[in-house]
């Protein structure tokens, strides 16, 4: 007989919030995240901040020297790496690496780490590009838009790290019955879902409330609580990102979200097309997160 789901949920909450392997964010990591969110940061300033974290700096240099970018080992400095990769990609890699290093989901059968990070990066990029086009009366401020997209589903990563066997079963059940939401499969195994886990983790890391609301409600287009424009934006971006990665483009169910945000379907369709052209670059970023 399986454990009581309420007790399992409480145990999972304690593990996420108390586990020593998930420390509070260091000042260095916080500076990296702040720089990645600042659209006006210069290449020089970003390079100086990234240099504070040698592992992240080394991974960015490795990516810049990869065969995909054709540099063949010719990049030896962070400013040069930023020039090769571009600010958007470097911000994506730096923010993701700053937060991903504490997780190891490799023991979770069925968890596709590269797909997870590709979806996260693409969600962040889509949300960032859509934000200026949202109707002025409801447009969320640019603060937290990129980071909200990158972290919207981080509870899934945390549970794959903490409970690989249970999450492996949940992912297998979802693959067999995809009409039932993934959250329902996760809850059947653990007594909680990955949205709750994201909130608990974000609370431990002292993220602002709007990010916690994104983690908890982004999947729900009917959400109308606090910071609802940001939550709906991130949910829309996440669904569009997964469609891009799956080679689909179906906005039939997004009409109400688009209306509330003041976005037109042609705007989303055009962004879809641009993002499809960026999939190889996004895959390169995701590979950087999962390389050993």
PLY file of the C-alpha trace (Angstrom):
ply
format ascii 1.0
element vertex 292
property float x
property float y
property float z
element edge 291
property int vertex1
property int vertex2
end_header
0.00 0.00 0.00
1.33 3.44 -0.89
2.09 6.05 1.73
-0.56 8.54 2.78
-0.48 11.31 0.09
-0.87 14.12 2.64
2.12 12.89 4.61
4.12 12.46 1.40
3.29 16.02 0.34
4.40 17.39 3.72
7.61 15.34 3.52
8.30 16.68 0.02
7.71 20.26 1.18
10.17 19.82 4.06
12.78 18.28 1.77
12.52 21.12 -0.72
12.59 23.88 1.88
15.10 22.35 4.28
17.44 20.28 2.16
21.01 21.49 2.55
21.69 20.75 -1.11
19.33 23.58 -2.07
20.97 26.60 -0.41
19.78 30.16 -0.38
21.10 32.02 -3.40
24.52 33.51 -2.91
25.13 37.23 -3.54
27.12 36.26 -6.65
24.20 34.29 -8.10
21.79 37.10 -7.26
24.02 39.58 -9.10
24.09 37.27 -12.13
20.30 36.98 -12.13
19.88 40.74 -11.76
22.29 41.36 -14.65
20.49 38.82 -16.83
17.19 40.62 -16.15
18.65 44.08 -16.90
18.15 44.79 -20.60
20.48 47.81 -20.37
23.51 46.04 -18.90
26.61 46.48 -21.05
28.73 43.64 -22.37
31.63 44.82 -20.22
29.53 44.95 -17.04
28.01 41.54 -17.72
31.46 40.02 -18.33
32.72 41.43 -15.02
29.76 39.95 -13.12
30.05 36.55 -14.79
33.77 36.45 -14.00
32.79 36.21 -10.32
31.62 32.65 -11.02
34.43 30.65 -12.69
32.25 27.55 -13.41
29.66 29.65 -15.25
32.34 31.66 -17.05
34.03 28.42 -18.15
30.77 26.96 -19.48
30.05 30.13 -21.47
33.55 30.08 -22.95
33.07 26.42 -23.82
29.81 27.17 -25.59
31.39 30.03 -27.55
34.19 27.70 -28.65
31.86 24.89 -29.66
31.67 23.66 -33.24
28.12 25.02 -33.51
29.48 28.58 -33.46
32.47 27.82 -35.64
35.10 29.45 -33.44
37.35 26.36 -33.13
38.94 27.32 -29.82
39.59 30.93 -30.70
37.56 32.50 -27.87
39.63 33.14 -24.74
37.80 35.94 -22.89
34.29 36.58 -21.64
33.85 39.82 -23.62
34.78 37.90 -26.79
32.38 35.08 -25.83
29.56 37.57 -25.33
30.31 39.11 -28.73
30.19 35.66 -30.36
27.09 34.37 -28.60
25.14 37.61 -28.26
23.69 39.14 -25.11
20.39 37.24 -25.30
22.06 33.85 -25.37
24.61 34.72 -22.70
21.89 35.95 -20.35
19.98 32.72 -20.95
22.99 30.53 -20.26
24.18 32.50 -17.23
20.79 32.63 -15.51
20.08 28.96 -16.18
23.51 27.80 -15.04
23.27 29.94 -11.91
20.17 28.00 -10.86
20.60 24.57 -12.44
23.79 23.48 -10.73
22.02 22.36 -7.55
19.87 19.83 -9.40
20.77 16.40 -10.73
17.73 14.79 -12.40
19.72 12.06 -14.17
18.33 9.32 -11.91
14.78 10.20 -12.95
13.85 7.88 -15.79
11.94 9.67 -18.52
13.03 13.17 -17.52
14.44 14.90 -20.59
16.75 17.55 -19.19
17.63 19.11 -22.54
13.96 19.39 -23.48
13.20 20.91 -20.07
15.84 23.61 -20.51
14.98 24.24 -24.16
11.38 24.87 -23.11
12.47 27.13 -20.24
14.82 29.23 -22.39
12.34 29.55 -25.23
9.56 30.51 -22.80
11.78 33.24 -21.35
12.67 34.59 -24.79
9.05 34.56 -26.00
7.80 36.30 -22.86
10.49 38.95 -23.13
9.63 39.67 -26.76
5.88 39.74 -26.14
5.98 42.00 -23.08
6.39 45.33 -24.98
3.47 44.43 -27.26
0.94 43.87 -24.48
-1.74 46.54 -24.08
-0.38 49.43 -22.01
-3.13 49.22 -19.39
-2.24 45.67 -18.40
1.38 45.39 -19.53
3.50 43.82 -16.75
6.74 45.66 -15.95
9.82 44.17 -17.62
11.28 43.19 -14.24
10.92 39.43 -13.68
9.55 38.70 -17.17
12.64 36.87 -18.40
13.38 35.16 -15.11
9.71 34.21 -14.73
9.84 32.41 -18.06
13.08 30.64 -17.26
11.85 29.46 -13.85
8.14 28.91 -14.51
8.45 25.12 -14.27
11.42 24.75 -11.93
9.36 22.66 -9.50
9.47 19.86 -12.06
13.26 19.92 -12.00
13.30 19.97 -8.19
11.01 16.94 -7.91
12.96 15.00 -10.55
16.05 15.63 -8.40
14.45 14.85 -5.02
12.08 12.02 -5.98
13.43 10.38 -9.15
11.54 7.08 -8.77
8.13 8.65 -8.15
8.64 11.26 -10.87
9.78 8.55 -13.27
6.48 6.74 -12.70
4.52 9.98 -13.11
6.26 10.79 -16.39
5.66 7.27 -17.67
1.98 7.53 -16.74
1.74 10.89 -18.49
3.34 9.47 -21.63
0.75 6.67 -21.61
-2.20 8.99 -20.84
-1.31 12.52 -22.06
-4.93 13.68 -21.99
-4.64 13.82 -18.20
-2.51 16.78 -17.03
1.01 16.03 -15.90
0.24 17.66 -12.56
-2.44 15.07 -11.89
0.01 12.22 -12.52
2.60 13.85 -10.26
0.02 14.39 -7.52
-1.02 10.73 -7.70
2.57 9.73 -6.91
3.63 12.39 -4.43
0.48 13.99 -3.06
1.52 17.35 -4.54
2.29 18.70 -7.98
5.32 20.43 -9.43
3.62 23.82 -9.31
3.46 23.64 -5.51
7.04 22.40 -5.41
8.14 25.43 -7.44
6.48 27.79 -4.97
8.13 26.09 -2.00
11.53 26.24 -3.67
11.03 29.86 -4.76
9.99 30.79 -1.23
13.16 29.20 0.13
15.18 31.24 -2.33
13.26 34.41 -1.42
12.04 35.12 -4.92
9.55 37.99 -5.28
5.87 37.16 -4.96
5.10 37.68 -8.66
7.56 34.90 -9.57
5.95 32.55 -7.04
2.55 33.26 -8.59
3.95 32.46 -12.05
5.28 29.14 -10.76
1.96 28.30 -9.13
-0.57 29.43 -11.76
1.07 29.78 -15.20
-0.66 26.64 -16.50
-4.12 28.09 -15.75
-5.48 30.54 -18.40
-8.40 31.31 -16.08
-6.17 32.80 -13.36
-7.22 36.36 -12.46
-5.50 36.91 -9.12
-2.62 39.23 -8.27
-0.16 39.90 -11.10
-2.48 38.10 -13.52
-1.06 39.79 -16.69
2.43 38.44 -15.89
1.05 35.00 -15.03
-0.98 34.83 -18.26
1.97 36.10 -20.31
4.27 33.38 -18.96
1.62 30.70 -19.46
1.04 31.80 -23.04
4.79 31.89 -23.70
5.23 28.41 -22.18
2.50 26.87 -24.33
3.83 28.58 -27.45
7.37 27.45 -26.64
6.33 23.81 -26.40
4.41 24.11 -29.67
7.51 25.52 -31.37
9.64 22.66 -30.01
7.01 20.13 -31.15
6.72 21.71 -34.60
3.11 22.82 -34.03
1.33 26.19 -34.18
-2.21 26.09 -32.81
-3.65 29.21 -31.16
-7.25 28.00 -31.18
-7.45 27.89 -27.37
-5.61 31.16 -26.72
-8.30 33.62 -27.82
-9.29 34.82 -24.37
-5.69 35.17 -23.19
-4.77 37.13 -26.30
-7.81 39.39 -25.84
-7.01 40.12 -22.19
-3.39 40.94 -22.99
-4.28 42.96 -26.06
-2.28 40.72 -28.39
-3.28 39.74 -31.90
-3.00 36.24 -33.31
-0.79 37.50 -36.19
1.71 38.82 -33.61
2.00 35.37 -32.03
2.19 33.64 -35.42
5.04 35.90 -36.51
6.90 35.27 -33.27
6.32 31.53 -33.70
8.03 31.67 -37.08
11.01 33.61 -35.71
11.42 31.25 -32.79
11.38 28.19 -35.05
14.43 29.66 -36.75
16.12 29.92 -33.34
15.56 26.31 -32.27
19.12 25.21 -33.01
20.49 28.04 -30.87
18.08 27.17 -28.07
19.16 23.52 -28.28
22.78 24.64 -27.92
21.89 26.54 -24.74
20.00 23.55 -23.33
22.99 21.31 -24.04
25.21 23.70 -22.08
22.98 23.25 -19.03
23.16 19.46 -19.12
26.82 18.96 -20.10
28.99 17.36 -17.43
0 1
1 2
2 3
3 4
4 5
5 6
6 7
7 8
8 9
9 10
10 11
11 12
12 13
13 14
14 15
15 16
16 17
17 18
18 19
19 20
20 21
21 22
22 23
23 24
24 25
25 26
26 27
27 28
28 29
29 30
30 31
31 32
32 33
33 34
34 35
35 36
36 37
37 38
38 39
39 40
40 41
41 42
42 43
43 44
44 45
45 46
46 47
47 48
48 49
49 50
50 51
51 52
52 53
53 54
54 55
55 56
56 57
57 58
58 59
59 60
60 61
61 62
62 63
63 64
64 65
65 66
66 67
67 68
68 69
69 70
70 71
71 72
72 73
73 74
74 75
75 76
76 77
77 78
78 79
79 80
80 81
81 82
82 83
83 84
84 85
85 86
86 87
87 88
88 89
89 90
90 91
91 92
92 93
93 94
94 95
95 96
96 97
97 98
98 99
99 100
100 101
101 102
102 103
103 104
104 105
105 106
106 107
107 108
108 109
109 110
110 111
111 112
112 113
113 114
114 115
115 116
116 117
117 118
118 119
119 120
120 121
121 122
122 123
123 124
124 125
125 126
126 127
127 128
128 129
129 130
130 131
131 132
132 133
133 134
134 135
135 136
136 137
137 138
138 139
139 140
140 141
141 142
142 143
143 144
144 145
145 146
146 147
147 148
148 149
149 150
150 151
151 152
152 153
153 154
154 155
155 156
156 157
157 158
158 159
159 160
160 161
161 162
162 163
163 164
164 165
165 166
166 167
167 168
168 169
169 170
170 171
171 172
172 173
173 174
174 175
175 176
176 177
177 178
178 179
179 180
180 181
181 182
182 183
183 184
184 185
185 186
186 187
187 188
188 189
189 190
190 191
191 192
192 193
193 194
194 195
195 196
196 197
197 198
198 199
199 200
200 201
201 202
202 203
203 204
204 205
205 206
206 207
207 208
208 209
209 210
210 211
211 212
212 213
213 214
214 215
215 216
216 217
217 218
218 219
219 220
220 221
221 222
222 223
223 224
224 225
225 226
226 227
227 228
228 229
229 230
230 231
231 232
232 233
233 234
234 235
235 236
236 237
237 238
238 239
239 240
240 241
241 242
242 243
243 244
244 245
245 246
246 247
247 248
248 249
249 250
250 251
251 252
252 253
253 254
254 255
255 256
256 257
257 258
258 259
259 260
260 261
261 262
262 263
263 264
264 265
265 266
266 267
267 268
268 269
269 270
270 271
271 272
272 273
273 274
274 275
275 276
276 277
277 278
278 279
279 280
280 281
281 282
282 283
283 284
284 285
285 286
286 287
287 288
288 289
289 290
290 291
